[in-house]
Amino acid sequence: RSTALNLALLYGQEDVAMILLDRGAEIFVVDGYGNTPLHFSVHHNLPKAVSKIMDIMGDNNIMDIMGDNNIMEQVEMSKQQIIDLKNKAGKAPLHMAVSYECPAVVKKFLDEGANPKITDNEGNTALHLAVHRNLSMQVIIDIIEA
């Protein structure tokens, strides 16, 4: 489902997104493609929004997810599970941060415990994507050491 926050992030309006986040916008919503506000923030290289969303997350969160029958379900998820949540293309936020060449966001996700060994629908890990995108040696080392 679309929310004002998702739309602000989708259109790269980070200042608007920050205002919405400061005023309690729902961050635990997944759209019909499996994208969370975290996915949108990374896709549009909005590092302040990524950090703010990560700061808002607690250890246990209730996530609104579209179930198999196109019925919205509430699922309890840890911060770790949300960070590693894949969209329908099989991309976790870490995959997207690597693919869109956002090294600071890659580091943030790894520091927060993102699993670098998760594969996307094509079998690629964050390391595969980093090497393919010819990212800096530091990003590659960060992924290996995570």
C-alpha positions as CSV (number, residue, x, y, z in Angstrom):
1,R,0.0,0.0,0.0
2,S,1.2,3.5,-0.7
3,T,1.7,5.9,2.2
4,A,2.8,9.5,2.2
5,L,6.2,8.4,3.4
6,N,6.6,5.8,0.7
7,L,5.7,8.4,-1.9
8,A,8.0,11.1,-0.5
9,L,10.9,8.5,-0.6
10,L,9.9,7.2,-4.0
11,Y,10.2,10.7,-5.5
12,G,13.4,11.5,-3.6
13,Q,11.8,14.1,-1.3
14,E,14.1,13.4,1.6
15,D,13.2,16.7,3.5
16,V,9.5,15.8,3.3
17,A,10.3,12.2,4.4
18,M,12.2,13.5,7.4
19,I,9.3,15.7,8.4
20,L,6.9,12.7,8.1
21,L,9.3,10.5,10.1
22,D,9.6,13.2,12.8
23,R,5.8,13.3,13.0
24,G,5.5,9.5,13.4
25,A,4.9,8.2,9.9
26,E,4.5,4.5,9.7
27,I,7.8,2.8,8.7
28,F,6.5,-0.8,9.1
29,V,4.5,-1.0,5.9
30,V,5.3,-3.1,2.8
31,D,3.9,-2.2,-0.6
32,G,2.6,-4.6,-3.2
33,Y,6.1,-5.2,-4.5
34,G,7.6,-6.1,-1.1
35,N,9.3,-2.7,-0.7
36,T,9.6,-1.0,2.7
37,P,10.4,2.6,3.3
38,L,14.0,1.3,3.9
39,H,14.0,-0.1,0.3
40,F,12.7,3.2,-1.1
41,S,15.3,5.2,0.9
42,V,18.2,3.2,-0.5
43,H,16.8,3.1,-4.0
44,H,16.9,6.9,-4.1
45,N,20.2,7.3,-2.1
46,L,18.6,9.1,0.8
47,P,21.1,8.4,3.7
48,K,19.4,10.7,6.2
49,A,16.2,8.8,5.8
50,V,17.9,5.4,6.1
51,S,19.6,6.5,9.3
52,K,16.3,7.9,10.7
53,I,14.3,4.8,9.9
54,M,17.0,2.6,11.4
55,D,17.0,4.8,14.6
56,I,13.2,4.5,14.9
57,M,13.2,0.7,14.6
58,G,13.1,-1.2,17.9
59,D,14.1,-4.8,18.7
60,N,10.6,-6.1,18.0
61,N,8.3,-4.4,15.5
62,I,4.9,-5.1,14.0
63,M,5.2,-5.1,10.2
64,D,2.2,-4.8,7.8
65,I,2.9,-7.3,5.0
66,M,0.7,-8.4,2.1
67,G,0.0,-12.1,2.5
68,D,-0.4,-14.8,0.0
69,N,-4.1,-14.0,-0.5
70,N,-3.5,-10.3,-1.0
71,I,-4.7,-9.7,2.5
72,M,-2.6,-7.4,4.7
73,E,-1.2,-9.3,7.7
74,Q,0.6,-8.0,10.8
75,V,3.8,-9.9,11.5
76,E,6.1,-9.4,14.4
77,M,9.7,-8.9,13.1
78,S,13.0,-8.0,14.7
79,K,15.1,-5.1,13.5
80,Q,17.4,-7.7,12.0
81,Q,14.6,-9.3,10.0
82,I,13.4,-6.0,8.7
83,I,17.0,-5.0,7.6
84,D,17.2,-8.4,5.7
85,L,13.6,-8.3,4.3
86,K,13.6,-9.0,0.6
87,N,11.3,-7.4,-1.9
88,K,9.6,-9.4,-4.7
89,A,12.8,-9.0,-6.8
90,G,14.7,-10.7,-4.0
91,K,16.6,-7.6,-3.1
92,A,17.2,-6.8,0.6
93,P,18.1,-3.2,1.4
94,L,21.8,-4.2,1.5
95,H,21.6,-5.5,-2.1
96,M,20.1,-2.2,-3.1
97,A,22.7,-0.1,-1.3
98,V,25.4,-2.0,-3.1
99,S,23.7,-1.9,-6.5
100,Y,23.0,1.8,-6.2
101,E,26.6,2.4,-5.0
102,C,25.8,3.9,-1.6
103,P,28.9,3.0,0.4
104,A,27.9,4.9,3.6
105,V,24.5,3.1,3.6
106,V,26.2,-0.3,3.0
107,K,28.4,0.4,6.0
108,K,25.4,1.4,8.1
109,F,23.5,-1.8,7.2
110,L,26.5,-4.0,8.0
111,D,27.1,-2.2,11.3
112,E,23.4,-2.8,12.1
113,G,23.8,-6.5,11.4
114,A,22.6,-6.9,7.8
115,N,23.3,-10.4,6.6
116,P,25.8,-10.1,3.7
117,K,25.3,-13.8,2.7
118,I,21.6,-13.4,1.7
119,T,21.1,-14.0,-2.0
120,D,18.8,-12.2,-4.4
121,N,16.5,-14.0,-6.9
122,E,19.5,-14.4,-9.2
123,G,21.7,-16.0,-6.5
124,N,23.9,-12.9,-5.9
125,T,25.1,-11.9,-2.5
126,A,26.1,-8.3,-1.6
127,L,29.7,-9.3,-2.3
128,H,28.8,-10.5,-5.8
129,L,27.1,-7.3,-6.5
130,A,29.9,-5.2,-5.1
131,V,32.5,-6.9,-7.2
132,H,30.3,-6.7,-10.3
133,R,29.7,-2.9,-9.7
134,N,33.5,-2.5,-9.2
135,L,32.9,-0.8,-5.8
136,S,35.8,0.4,-3.7
137,M,38.1,-2.1,-1.9
138,Q,36.9,-0.7,1.4
139,V,33.3,-1.7,0.7
140,I,34.3,-5.1,-0.4
141,I,36.4,-5.6,2.7
142,D,33.5,-4.4,4.9
143,I,31.2,-7.0,3.3
144,I,33.8,-9.8,3.7
145,E,34.4,-8.9,7.3
146,A,30.8,-8.6,8.3
